[in-house]
Amino acid sequence: MGFFYSLLAAATFGLTPFFSIPLMRSGLSPQSVLFYRFLTATVIMAVILLPRRQILPPCRSDIPKLAGVSLMYMLAALTFFWSFAYLPSGVAATIHFLYPVMVMLFMVFFFGERFSPVTALGILLALGGVFLLGNASPSQGGITDKGLILALLSALCNALYVTGIFAARLRCANGLIITFWLLLFSTLTSLGNALATDSFQWLASRWQMEQIFLQALVTAVISNLALVLAVQRIGSTLAAVLGATEPLTAVLVGIIVFDEASTLTVWCGVALVCLSVALVMLGPQWLARRKAPDGGPSP
């Protein structure tokens, strides 16, 4: 079941463009879409946790730490949404998926992780994938430099968020409680951002309300719950590698629903990015097994 939950988590998050792009095309600003997404997801998570009396983390000192990292969590989502205006949604999701590679680089430079040849190869593949995506039929796909920068910023903010979770040394190990507080603080920061930039808008129709609810349920709640269940069963590394279905889902949605270009260059770029993430995540474990006394090749 762990493999199923991991694939479900990645595929449901990959549906983010399916819900958010129609909302933005209906006139809602990205800031407003993001706020309502976080707000609805927070309420749903509260409904799940309140009957269990698990709404508060075991250690109250975790709360200000979660408030701090939630800023990067919110900015990652906001720049991801912004990138849809300048990139095909599948390309944006694929570039966003580079964040595990960036996390590995942060761990190497700031936390003493070993930089292996496999990691170096993964980074080169990632750069090659971004280059291909950046040159994938601009006239057909609507790819712009601004879009690439926004998508890369989204990946960078998400990497800073993940690294921040590690650096915060949270005492709470319950993924559901952590998710609730991240969503709650992200709701507050996204509301503050929408008000400060004068981009806050009220929902204007029942369709928008339904779309927001489905987006929050599918891409935030189900995705996070499935990821927690997957990590508990198969571990974080394998769950992250199986997350490659996230950009694949977004690419397929873009082609089928939004009539985005499907070219060999795009698919090659997606394949290189997914392969680079797999190498970065699995490479250290593979090297460790080769060096182990009972795991290396026979002399």
C-alpha positions as CSV (number, residue, x, y, z in Angstrom):
1,M,0.0,0.0,0.0
2,G,2.9,2.3,0.5
3,F,3.6,2.5,-3.2
4,F,-0.1,3.3,-3.9
5,Y,-0.1,6.1,-1.3
6,S,3.1,7.6,-2.7
7,L,1.7,7.6,-6.3
8,L,-1.6,9.0,-5.0
9,A,0.2,11.8,-3.2
10,A,2.2,12.8,-6.2
11,A,-0.6,12.4,-8.7
12,T,-3.1,14.5,-6.6
13,F,-0.6,17.3,-6.2
14,G,0.1,17.1,-9.9
15,L,-3.6,18.1,-10.4
16,T,-2.9,21.6,-9.0
17,P,-3.0,23.3,-12.4
18,F,-6.3,21.5,-13.2
19,F,-8.0,23.4,-10.4
20,S,-6.0,26.6,-10.1
21,I,-5.8,27.7,-13.8
22,P,-9.6,27.8,-14.4
23,L,-10.0,29.8,-11.2
24,M,-7.4,32.3,-12.3
25,R,-8.9,32.5,-15.7
26,S,-12.3,33.2,-14.1
27,G,-10.8,36.4,-12.7
28,L,-9.4,35.4,-9.3
29,S,-5.9,36.6,-8.5
30,P,-3.2,34.0,-7.7
31,Q,-3.0,35.4,-4.2
32,S,-6.7,34.9,-3.6
33,V,-6.7,31.4,-5.0
34,L,-3.8,30.5,-2.8
35,F,-5.5,32.0,0.3
36,Y,-8.8,30.2,-0.2
37,R,-6.9,26.9,-0.9
38,F,-4.9,27.2,2.3
39,L,-8.0,28.3,4.3
40,T,-10.2,25.4,3.1
41,A,-7.5,22.8,3.6
42,T,-6.9,24.1,7.1
43,V,-10.6,23.8,8.0
44,I,-10.7,20.2,6.6
45,M,-7.5,19.2,8.5
46,A,-9.1,20.7,11.7
47,V,-12.2,18.6,11.2
48,I,-10.0,15.5,10.9
49,L,-7.8,16.3,14.0
50,L,-10.3,17.9,16.5
51,P,-12.2,14.6,17.2
52,R,-8.8,13.0,18.0
53,R,-7.8,15.9,20.3
54,Q,-4.5,16.2,18.3
55,I,-4.8,19.8,17.2
56,L,-1.7,21.0,19.2
57,P,1.8,19.6,18.8
58,P,3.3,17.8,21.8
59,C,5.9,20.6,22.2
60,R,4.7,24.2,22.1
61,S,8.1,25.4,21.1
62,D,7.5,23.9,17.6
63,I,4.8,26.4,16.9
64,P,7.0,29.5,16.2
65,K,9.3,27.3,14.2
66,L,6.4,26.2,12.0
67,A,5.3,29.8,11.7
68,G,8.8,30.6,10.3
69,V,9.0,27.9,7.7
70,S,5.4,28.4,6.6
71,L,6.5,31.6,4.9
72,M,8.7,29.6,2.4
73,Y,5.8,27.1,2.0
74,M,3.5,29.9,1.0
75,L,6.0,31.6,-1.3
76,A,6.7,28.2,-3.0
77,A,3.0,27.8,-3.8
78,L,2.5,31.5,-4.8
79,T,5.4,31.5,-7.3
80,F,4.2,28.2,-8.6
81,F,0.8,29.7,-9.3
82,W,2.3,32.8,-10.9
83,S,4.4,30.6,-13.3
84,F,1.2,29.3,-14.9
85,A,0.7,32.6,-16.6
86,Y,4.1,32.3,-18.4
87,L,4.7,28.6,-18.8
88,P,2.7,25.5,-19.8
89,S,1.5,24.0,-16.5
90,G,3.3,20.7,-17.1
91,V,6.6,22.5,-17.7
92,A,6.1,24.6,-14.5
93,A,5.3,21.5,-12.4
94,T,8.4,19.7,-13.8
95,I,10.7,22.6,-12.9
96,H,9.1,22.9,-9.5
97,F,10.0,19.2,-9.0
98,L,13.7,20.1,-9.0
99,Y,13.4,21.0,-5.3
100,P,14.9,17.7,-4.1
101,V,18.0,18.4,-6.0
102,M,18.2,21.9,-4.4
103,V,17.6,20.3,-1.0
104,M,20.6,18.0,-1.6
105,L,22.8,21.0,-2.5
106,F,21.7,22.8,0.7
107,M,22.5,19.7,2.8
108,V,25.9,19.5,1.1
109,F,26.9,23.1,1.6
110,F,25.4,23.9,4.9
111,F,24.9,20.6,6.8
112,G,28.0,18.6,5.8
113,E,26.3,16.0,3.6
114,R,28.8,14.2,1.3
115,F,28.8,15.3,-2.4
116,S,29.0,12.1,-4.4
117,P,29.6,11.6,-8.2
118,V,26.0,10.3,-8.5
119,T,24.7,13.6,-7.0
120,A,26.9,15.5,-9.4
121,L,25.4,13.5,-12.3
122,G,21.9,14.1,-11.0
123,I,22.6,17.9,-11.0
124,L,23.9,17.9,-14.5
125,L,20.8,16.0,-15.7
126,A,18.6,18.5,-13.9
127,L,20.4,21.4,-15.7
128,G,20.0,19.6,-19.0
129,G,16.3,19.0,-18.3
130,V,15.7,22.7,-17.5
131,F,17.6,23.7,-20.7
132,L,15.4,21.5,-22.8
133,L,12.2,22.7,-21.2
134,G,13.4,26.3,-21.7
135,N,13.8,25.7,-25.4
136,A,10.8,23.5,-26.0
137,S,8.9,25.3,-28.8
138,P,8.4,28.7,-27.2
139,S,5.9,29.8,-29.9
140,Q,3.7,26.8,-29.2
141,G,4.2,26.4,-25.5
142,G,4.3,30.0,-24.4
143,I,7.6,29.5,-22.5
144,T,9.2,32.7,-21.3
145,D,12.3,33.6,-19.3
146,K,10.0,35.1,-16.6
147,G,8.1,31.9,-16.3
148,L,11.3,29.8,-16.0
149,I,12.5,32.2,-13.2
150,L,9.2,31.9,-11.3
151,A,9.2,28.1,-11.6
152,L,12.8,28.0,-10.4
153,L,11.9,30.3,-7.5
154,S,9.1,28.0,-6.6
155,A,11.5,25.1,-6.5
156,L,14.0,27.2,-4.5
157,C,11.4,28.3,-1.9
158,N,10.1,24.7,-1.5
159,A,13.7,23.5,-1.0
160,L,14.2,26.2,1.6
161,Y,11.0,25.1,3.3
162,V,12.0,21.4,3.4
163,T,15.5,22.3,4.6
164,G,14.0,24.6,7.2
165,I,11.9,21.8,8.5
166,F,15.1,19.7,8.9
167,A,17.0,22.6,10.5
168,A,14.2,23.5,12.9
169,R,14.6,20.1,14.7
170,L,10.9,19.8,15.4
171,R,10.0,17.6,18.4
172,C,6.6,16.7,16.9
173,A,6.8,13.6,14.7
174,N,3.1,13.6,13.8
175,G,2.9,14.6,10.1
176,L,-0.8,15.5,10.3
177,I,-0.3,17.9,13.1
178,I,2.7,19.5,11.4
179,T,0.7,19.8,8.2
180,F,-2.2,21.5,10.0
181,W,0.0,24.2,11.5
182,L,1.8,24.8,8.3
183,L,-1.5,25.2,6.5
184,L,-2.8,27.5,9.2
185,F,0.2,29.8,9.2
186,S,0.3,29.7,5.4
187,T,-3.4,30.8,5.4
188,L,-2.4,33.8,7.6
189,T,0.7,34.8,5.5
190,S,-1.2,34.4,2.2
191,L,-4.0,36.6,3.5
192,G,-1.5,39.2,4.6
193,N,0.2,39.1,1.2
194,A,-3.2,39.4,-0.7
195,L,-4.2,42.4,1.5
196,A,-0.8,44.1,1.3
197,T,-0.7,43.8,-2.5
198,D,-4.4,44.9,-2.9
199,S,-5.1,41.6,-4.7
200,F,-7.6,40.1,-2.3
201,Q,-10.9,39.1,-3.9
202,W,-14.1,37.6,-2.6
203,L,-15.4,34.4,-4.3
204,A,-18.0,35.5,-6.8
205,S,-19.9,32.3,-7.6
206,R,-20.9,28.9,-6.4
207,W,-18.6,27.3,-9.1
208,Q,-15.6,29.1,-7.6
209,M,-16.5,27.9,-4.2
210,E,-16.8,24.3,-5.4
211,Q,-13.5,24.5,-7.4
212,I,-11.7,25.9,-4.3
213,F,-13.0,23.1,-2.1
214,L,-12.0,20.4,-4.6
215,Q,-8.6,22.0,-5.1
216,A,-8.0,22.1,-1.3
217,L,-9.3,18.6,-0.7
218,V,-7.4,16.9,-3.6
219,T,-4.2,18.8,-3.9
220,A,-3.6,19.8,-0.2
221,V,-5.5,17.4,2.1
222,I,-5.5,14.1,0.2
223,S,-2.0,14.7,-1.2
224,N,-0.5,15.4,2.3
225,L,-2.4,12.6,4.0
226,A,-1.3,10.1,1.3
227,L,2.3,11.3,1.6
228,V,2.3,10.8,5.4
229,L,1.0,7.3,4.9
230,A,3.5,6.5,2.2
231,V,6.5,7.7,4.3
232,Q,5.3,5.6,7.2
233,R,5.2,2.5,5.0
234,I,8.1,2.8,2.5
235,G,10.3,5.6,3.8
236,S,10.8,9.2,2.7
237,T,13.4,8.5,0.0
238,L,11.4,6.0,-2.0
239,A,8.3,8.1,-1.5
240,A,10.1,11.1,-2.9
241,V,11.4,9.2,-5.9
242,L,7.9,7.9,-6.7
243,G,6.8,11.5,-6.6
244,A,8.0,11.7,-10.2
245,T,4.4,11.1,-11.2
246,E,3.7,14.6,-10.0
247,P,5.1,16.4,-13.1
248,L,4.0,13.6,-15.3
249,T,0.4,14.1,-14.1
250,A,0.7,17.9,-14.7
251,V,2.1,17.4,-18.2
252,L,-0.8,15.1,-19.1
253,V,-3.4,17.4,-17.7
254,G,-1.8,20.3,-19.6
255,I,-1.9,18.4,-22.9
256,I,-5.4,16.9,-22.4
257,V,-7.3,19.7,-20.6
258,F,-5.4,22.9,-21.6
259,D,-4.3,21.9,-25.1
260,E,-0.6,22.5,-24.3
261,A,2.1,21.4,-26.8
262,S,3.3,17.8,-26.6
263,T,6.8,17.7,-28.1
264,L,9.7,15.4,-27.9
265,T,11.8,18.2,-26.4
266,V,9.2,18.6,-23.6
267,W,9.1,14.9,-22.8
268,C,12.9,14.6,-22.9
269,G,13.2,17.5,-20.5
270,V,10.6,15.9,-18.1
271,A,12.5,12.6,-18.3
272,L,15.8,14.2,-17.4
273,V,14.4,16.1,-14.5
274,C,12.7,13.0,-13.1
275,L,15.9,10.9,-13.6
276,S,18.0,13.6,-11.9
277,V,15.7,13.6,-8.8
278,A,15.8,9.8,-8.7
279,L,19.6,9.8,-8.8
280,V,19.9,12.4,-6.1
281,M,17.5,10.6,-3.8
282,L,18.7,7.1,-4.3
283,G,22.4,7.7,-5.1
284,P,23.7,8.0,-1.5
285,Q,21.9,4.8,-0.5
286,W,23.3,3.0,-3.5
287,L,26.9,4.1,-2.7
288,A,26.5,3.1,0.9
289,R,25.4,-0.4,-0.1
290,R,28.4,-0.8,-2.4
291,K,30.8,0.2,0.3
292,A,29.1,-2.1,2.9
293,P,31.1,-5.3,3.7
294,D,28.3,-7.5,2.6
295,G,26.9,-5.3,-0.1
296,G,29.9,-4.7,-2.5
297,P,30.8,-6.7,-5.5
298,S,32.8,-9.9,-5.2
299,P,36.6,-9.4,-5.4
